[in-house]
């Protein structure tokens, strides 16, 4: 069964992220993020290689079917904020 995780990311210092958040980000198949550049800084800092996909206010309607298809196919996703 696929899971969509909602993961909070640090506002300030990158090391303020929780261990559980890092485990999820490393373990999912895809990370949905508002700004891939910002999320990539966090992922690079912790050497996490998970693929990212931009998902924000202006793109969400175009991508929702794709995301639902991924979940239906058993992929685990994380939505970071």
Backbone bond lengths (Angstrom), bond angles and torsions (degrees), N, CA, C in turn:
res aa  C-N    CA-C-N  psi(-1)  N-CA   C-N-CA  omega(-1)  CA-C   N-CA-C  phi
1 X - - - 1.446 - - 1.528 109.27 -
2 X 1.301 116.59 130.29 1.460 122.04 -178.42 1.526 110.78 -76.07
3 X 1.326 114.68 154.42 1.460 121.01 179.55 1.519 109.36 -131.60
4 X 1.335 115.44 139.37 1.457 121.99 170.82 1.523 106.56 -108.92
5 X 1.329 115.89 112.77 1.463 121.82 179.36 1.526 109.24 -93.72
6 X 1.310 117.00 139.11 1.459 122.63 171.69 1.527 105.29 -103.48
7 X 1.329 116.54 116.98 1.463 121.45 -171.80 1.525 109.76 -121.08
8 X 1.323 115.93 124.07 1.466 118.84 175.29 1.526 108.83 -84.90
9 X 1.300 115.00 143.28 1.463 121.10 179.68 1.524 108.60 -117.98
10 X 1.325 117.32 157.60 1.469 120.13 -175.65 1.525 112.68 -65.90
11 X 1.309 114.38 142.89 1.464 120.55 176.80 1.522 110.16 -83.19
12 X 1.303 115.75 -38.22 1.461 120.50 -176.44 1.506 111.96 -103.44
13 X 1.300 115.83 -105.03 1.459 122.69 -175.38 1.520 111.09 -72.94
14 X 1.322 116.88 134.92 1.466 121.68 -178.21 1.522 112.95 -58.63
15 X 1.315 117.36 -30.23 1.466 120.65 -178.13 1.531 112.84 -76.26
16 X 1.331 117.57 0.48 1.460 120.76 176.25 1.527 112.32 -81.90
17 X 1.305 117.81 -2.23 1.466 121.88 179.06 1.529 109.49 -70.82
18 X 1.326 117.00 148.09 1.467 119.73 -179.44 1.530 111.05 -82.19
19 X 1.308 114.89 156.78 1.469 120.70 177.19 1.523 109.62 -61.94
20 X 1.325 116.84 -41.20 1.474 120.70 -179.99 1.525 110.59 -61.50
21 X 1.322 117.78 -41.35 1.466 120.81 178.39 1.525 110.42 -60.59
22 X 1.325 116.91 -43.30 1.466 120.68 179.30 1.523 111.21 -63.64
23 X 1.333 116.94 -40.44 1.466 120.74 178.37 1.525 111.06 -61.87
24 X 1.322 116.18 -42.16 1.464 120.15 179.29 1.518 110.31 -66.07
25 X 1.333 117.65 -47.84 1.463 121.17 -177.77 1.524 111.71 -61.03
26 X 1.310 116.46 -33.77 1.459 120.46 178.90 1.528 111.90 -77.91
27 X 1.325 116.72 -27.28 1.455 120.20 -172.94 1.514 116.59 -94.08
28 X 1.331 117.98 -15.67 1.466 119.43 -178.07 1.526 111.22 -82.19
29 X 1.321 114.63 167.51 1.461 120.87 179.47 1.527 112.62 -83.38
30 X 1.332 116.88 -26.81 1.464 121.36 -176.20 1.520 109.09 -156.38
31 X 1.344 115.48 143.22 1.464 121.62 176.73 1.521 108.31 -112.62
32 X 1.322 116.50 123.73 1.460 122.85 175.49 1.520 107.57 -92.91
33 X 1.329 116.60 129.83 1.464 118.48 -176.64 1.520 111.16 -145.22
34 X 1.317 114.69 150.28 1.457 120.68 179.73 1.531 110.77 -65.14
35 X 1.310 116.43 -44.76 1.465 121.25 -179.65 1.530 108.22 -131.75
36 X 1.307 116.61 108.33 1.468 120.83 -176.38 1.524 111.63 -62.18
37 X 1.318 117.79 -31.09 1.471 120.14 -179.08 1.525 111.18 -65.28
38 X 1.320 116.34 -42.20 1.464 120.73 180.00 1.526 110.06 -68.48
39 X 1.320 116.45 -46.14 1.468 120.29 179.85 1.519 110.86 -63.80
40 X 1.320 116.95 -37.28 1.465 120.21 -178.56 1.527 111.63 -63.65
41 X 1.329 117.77 -32.27 1.472 120.54 176.26 1.526 110.40 -60.68
42 X 1.325 116.04 -43.96 1.463 120.74 178.34 1.525 110.33 -64.57
43 X 1.316 117.01 -47.30 1.464 120.97 -178.73 1.523 111.19 -62.50
44 X 1.311 117.37 -43.33 1.468 120.78 178.99 1.526 111.39 -62.82
45 X 1.326 116.29 -40.30 1.466 120.76 -179.00 1.528 111.23 -59.15
46 X 1.331 116.53 -36.24 1.460 121.35 -178.46 1.528 112.76 -104.57
47 X 1.336 116.06 13.46 1.466 122.78 176.56 1.536 112.25 54.72
48 X 1.323 115.56 44.21 1.466 121.86 177.33 1.522 107.88 -98.65
49 X 1.319 116.38 126.76 1.468 122.26 -172.48 1.528 114.14 -100.71
50 X 1.310 118.63 7.31 1.459 122.06 -177.17 1.529 110.68 -61.62
51 X 1.319 115.30 138.66 1.468 121.92 -179.85 1.531 110.11 -69.13
52 X 1.332 116.61 146.83 1.460 121.98 179.11 1.525 110.35 -116.99
53 X 1.323 114.90 156.53 1.461 122.29 176.04 1.518 107.62 -138.16
54 X 1.315 116.37 129.56 1.456 120.91 177.78 1.531 109.31 -67.53
55 X 1.315 115.71 129.43 1.463 121.79 -179.82 1.518 106.99 -146.17
56 X 1.325 116.18 106.24 1.460 120.34 -176.25 1.523 110.15 -144.48
57 X 1.288 115.74 -176.81 1.462 123.51 -175.30 1.524 112.44 -50.62
58 X 1.309 118.31 -39.30 1.461 121.04 -174.31 1.523 113.44 -89.10
59 X 1.323 118.03 -13.20 1.464 119.97 -177.55 1.523 113.66 -113.78
60 X 1.321 117.35 -11.44 1.463 119.15 -169.60 1.519 113.94 -61.90
61 X 1.315 119.10 -37.94 1.461 119.84 -179.40 1.524 111.76 -66.26
62 X 1.319 116.90 -33.01 1.465 121.02 179.47 1.526 111.59 -73.85
63 X 1.320 117.48 -26.08 1.464 120.74 -172.18 1.521 114.36 -105.79
64 X 1.313 118.21 -7.09 1.462 120.01 -173.89 1.529 111.97 -63.17
65 X 1.326 119.17 -39.22 1.466 120.92 179.06 1.527 110.30 -63.32
66 X 1.320 116.98 -44.42 1.461 121.39 178.84 1.532 110.72 -59.96
67 X 1.319 116.39 -44.17 1.464 121.31 -179.16 1.527 110.64 -65.41
68 X 1.321 116.89 -43.74 1.466 120.10 177.65 1.522 111.30 -63.29
69 X 1.330 116.83 -38.63 1.469 120.35 176.81 1.527 110.96 -62.05
70 X 1.330 117.00 -40.26 1.468 120.56 177.40 1.524 110.83 -61.55
71 X 1.321 116.11 -45.30 1.466 120.21 179.85 1.528 110.90 -64.38
72 X 1.316 116.60 -42.22 1.470 120.39 179.00 1.524 111.90 -63.49
73 X 1.329 116.13 -29.28 1.467 119.72 -179.66 1.533 112.04 -85.12
74 X 1.341 116.59 2.56 1.459 120.10 175.29 1.514 115.81 97.63
75 X 1.316 118.12 5.63 1.465 120.97 179.25 1.528 110.41 -76.14
76 X 1.315 116.25 140.73 1.463 122.59 174.78 1.521 108.54 -95.35
77 X 1.333 116.08 131.19 1.459 121.72 -176.42 1.522 110.39 -124.56
78 X 1.329 114.87 154.79 1.464 121.03 172.85 1.517 108.15 -124.23
79 X 1.308 116.46 135.11 1.456 122.83 173.44 1.518 106.12 -108.52
80 X 1.320 116.95 116.51 1.466 120.18 -177.58 1.513 110.55 -98.39
81 X 1.330 114.28 148.90 1.460 120.24 177.55 1.512 108.90 -136.10
